[in-house]
């Protein structure tokens, strides 16, 4: 039985002209051989499997060829070429830097450079994966690399150019190898298939070329695998089954269904894809590439960017004629958002389903689609309707919730009321009966509006989150609006209401003001002479920063509290006024120690510090 050799080795290029996809580099090297203008060091860099080591060997053979051709190729007939082809040349040395990366290995290499070649003109040292050399080895190599003997040429090859010392790079001629294009890989695979007597479908070779990701060696390895599975007849269906690749027809079908607003059919198709073992993230990535290709197919100028077979290109052009540019732009944005959020999502399948539903709704009018039952109404309009139907009473109840985490005074006041009502209710029914008429009903009202289950400490911000969901709280005034707002209102307000709006304003401040907002939450503004609000700041730096946005803060409070007469005073705290901010645990313990009713309440309800 004849020995089997993998295609990547069997069909390895032996001449410059047979190298695929590196025409510019091979032409430069051939011209250097023809003219005899050879550098003492070369650096070949680029991704894996694109021909770096192959070109280094061809170049080394051509340099030592005794009778090079007029095109700069080796003759393959002289003694030097025959020795190289039979792997017995003493003038060409290959060193794997991954396993020979020490200073001792480099010193041994330097000793060999002193001996001139016995046959040929040059001693050529090919160092593969040179970025694996240690820093000490690089430093030991520097002097010899800069001024080697006249009969020595170094060819360094690497896949990670950024890991090589700049002092090494500056001493070499640099050749950057490109990734193989899909058409180039397909043409080379056709040549190999014809020589091996293997039949194929062009769509199948296109899948193999895309799987290789620009590397010819990877493409030939996948080709051998597919040839073994298909037993000499490489078909599209067998290749996607062997390589576990999602059929491209699924992407065409998804876009067609989305254009027709058939969200239910898209969900069925997604379920079938997932049942076949494909991951939702894999589908999203493939769909993004597909939509991008459809967008490129809309214009003749961008067709070369597809890098697809001729039959696939025609399919993309046919679907591009159906899709508007606005649809493709929105679909790409939605898919990109899904890709960003996919890893953090706890329910990945739901995220993919919502993404496909949103794409299916792009072309759906706002007031159509629900009657047919094929897909739901726009999510946007649904949310608007729900927000419009939300009762305003919920906002009033939410506003009554205590804010314990940062403002101990308000928390203490509300907790005392709640504690007294609960304790009194647990002590007997006589008190409950007495509160059923007259003033008793009014006295019970504060306890009813306080949700006792939400009295856990550290719950600051709940009130303002509820307000934001209803869209009814005033936003932070824009930077340019520094003039005093006069809304013509002169409502009165309490200090508790002012503190509530102060914290809400801090929560709504822009992201770039996160630091100053966090410091402002710890402050306790007070009403000195109504409606003058005084804020005491701990240090001069913070005072200076707040002074820069003082006008915006004042305008925000005027709108929130509905009083145009509000003035804002900022002053530096006196030494005796500076106090350490207590922790949540310390505030909780203080409430228990100073109020027996709250202590009993915490035991009854099992209150904890969150």
Secondary structure by P-SEA (a helix, b strand, c coil): ccccccccccccccccccccccaaaaaaaaaaaaacccccbbbbbbcccccaaaaaaaaaaaaaccccccccccccccaaaaaaaacccccbbbbcccccccaaaaaaaaaaaaccccccccbbbbbcccccccaaaaaaaccccccccccbbbbbbbcccccccaaaaaacbbbbbbcccaaaaaaaaaaaaaaabbbbbaaaaaaaaaaacccaaaaaaaaaaaaaaacccccaaaaaaaaccccaaaaaaaaaaaaacaaaaaaaaaaaaaaacccaaaaaaaaaaaaaaaaaaccccccccccccaaaaaaaaaaaaaccaaaaaaaaaaaaaaaaaccccccaaaaaaaaaaaaaacccccccccccccccccaaaaaaaaaaaccaaaaaaaaacccccccaaaaaaaaaaaaaaaaaaaacaaaaaaacccccccccccccccccccccccccaaaaaaaaaaccccccccccccccccccccccccaaaaaaaaaaaaaaccccaaaaaaaaaabbbbbccccbbbbbbccaaaaaaaaaaaaaaaaaaaaaaccccbbbbbbbbccccccccccaaaaaaaaaaacaaaaaaaaaaccccc
